[in-house]
Amino acid sequence: MSGAAGGRRAVGDSGPESGPESGPDSGPDDGSATVLAAAAVGVLVCLLGLGLQLGAATLARHRAESAADLAALAGAREAVRGADVACGRAAGIAAGNGARLVSCAVEGWTVIVVTASPCGCLPSVSGDATGRARAGPVAQGTTPSGVPAMTGGDREVNVPGRAEVGPG
């Protein structure tokens, strides 16, 4: 042991037993934590970029869907004046909401529209987000899907705490 008495080293004593990091022959692993940290930061930056692109695509889809909803409602309001007027109004509303009208069809009083909104993502991600909507009156006795609604008005329903109505 070199250094002070009692086995302790003096400050600044760099003998052969001073530790693996302090000498010129410190080992092959020096700086590996820096490389690993840089790689981890690179992975995190890539994940952040991917998340931002996913968010931009979702925002574009929501923009296209809301523009389609509003355009279909506006077109259905004008359907009584004809298909050209209804689709013209739908195109104006879609443009006002940052989308373009891809197609418009008027079937009776119902207007069906398809809109597209640019993504604003990286240039490698091509294509627009689309939204589809349908608006118009519901036919008497049916639902928009065409499946009859179950109202429960033609049958008895047992409700807890309520006396059951029956024959007798």
Beta strands, then each sheet from edge to edge (+ up, - down):
strand 1: 100-107
strand 2: 110-118
strand 3: 128-135
sheet 1: 1+ 2- 3+
end
